[in-house]
Amino acid sequence: MTVYLDTNILIRHFTQDPPEMGRRATAFLAESETLFLPDLILAETVYVLQSVYQVPRPQVAALSRALIGSRNIATDDPALLIRAVDVYEHHRLSVADAYLVALAESDPGSAVASFDKGIGKVGTARRIEPVP
């Protein structure tokens, strides 16, 4: 049976807020055999940690990397997620835009269609936008 992680388990684990749920989430993560981390759930977790809990970007990135690298966490493409976290940490992009950059980097000849000029500033992915 595949067990998919939800954002609330991760937030409770990382923040220990509220403490009782935090303890339960941490124990669940430690004791579970294999848990699947969907890309969308990682993105939402990053967003909540940064915007709701005001966790600094470098700490959010470190927590994300540790989660992705956990022995019992499975993802579709861990290297893609790690790259997205790296872009997120080092550039002033949202986690969604960082993920798009990582996707474009992994697909030679591709581009990201966006009005966000920050995507192009990363320098590793081509950005295009609709013409006026």
PEQUINOR-V670946 format. One record per residue. N is the residue number from 1. RES is the residue in one small letter. PHI is phi in whole degrees, -180 to 180 (NA if undefined). BURIAL is # if it has 16 or more other ideal C-beta (glycine too) atoms within 10 Angstrom, else .. Layout:
N_RES_PHI_BURIAL, N_RES_PHI_BURIAL
//
This chain:
1_m_NA_., 2_t_-84_., 3_v_-114_., 4_y_-93_., 5_l_-77_#, 6_d_-106_., 7_t_-55_#, 8_n_-63_., 9_i_-64_#, 10_l_-67_#, 11_i_-63_#, 12_r_-61_#, 13_h_-63_#, 14_f_-70_#, 15_t_-99_#, 16_q_55_., 17_d_-126_., 18_p_-72_., 19_p_-55_., 20_e_-65_., 21_m_-68_#, 22_g_-61_#, 23_r_-62_., 24_r_-64_., 25_a_-64_#, 26_t_-63_., 27_a_-63_., 28_f_-60_., 29_l_-64_#, 30_a_-72_., 31_e_-93_., 32_s_-76_., 33_e_-67_., 34_t_-137_., 35_l_-124_#, 36_f_-98_., 37_l_-105_#, 38_p_-67_., 39_d_-54_#, 40_l_-61_., 41_i_-70_#, 42_l_-62_#, 43_a_-61_#, 44_e_-66_#, 45_t_-62_#, 46_v_-59_#, 47_y_-60_., 48_v_-66_#, 49_l_-59_#, 50_q_-76_#, 51_s_-87_., 52_v_-90_., 53_y_-96_., 54_q_56_., 55_v_-74_#, 56_p_-61_., 57_r_-50_#, 58_p_-62_., 59_q_-71_., 60_v_-60_#, 61_a_-63_#, 62_a_-63_., 63_l_-62_#, 64_s_-65_#, 65_r_-62_#, 66_a_-62_., 67_l_-63_#, 68_i_-60_#, 69_g_-87_., 70_s_-64_., 71_r_-59_., 72_n_-110_., 73_i_-105_#, 74_a_-111_., 75_t_-139_#, 76_d_-66_., 77_d_-151_., 78_p_-60_., 79_a_-64_., 80_l_-63_#, 81_l_-65_#, 82_i_-62_#, 83_r_-64_#, 84_a_-61_#, 85_v_-64_#, 86_d_-61_#, 87_v_-63_#, 88_y_-57_#, 89_e_-68_#, 90_h_-100_., 91_h_-132_#, 92_r_-83_., 93_l_-118_#, 94_s_-68_#, 95_v_-64_#, 96_a_-65_., 97_d_-67_#, 98_a_-63_#, 99_y_-64_#, 100_l_-61_#, 101_v_-60_#, 102_a_-61_#, 103_l_-62_#, 104_a_-64_#, 105_e_-62_#, 106_s_-81_., 107_d_-127_., 108_p_-52_., 109_g_87_., 110_s_-88_., 111_a_-147_., 112_v_-109_#, 113_a_-89_., 114_s_-162_#, 115_f_-84_., 116_d_-76_., 117_k_-66_., 118_g_-60_., 119_i_-61_#, 120_g_-68_#, 121_k_-71_., 122_v_-62_#, 123_g_87_., 124_t_-115_., 125_a_-133_#, 126_r_-80_., 127_r_-112_#, 128_i_-125_., 129_e_-141_., 130_p_-59_., 131_v_-77_., 132_p_-68_.
//
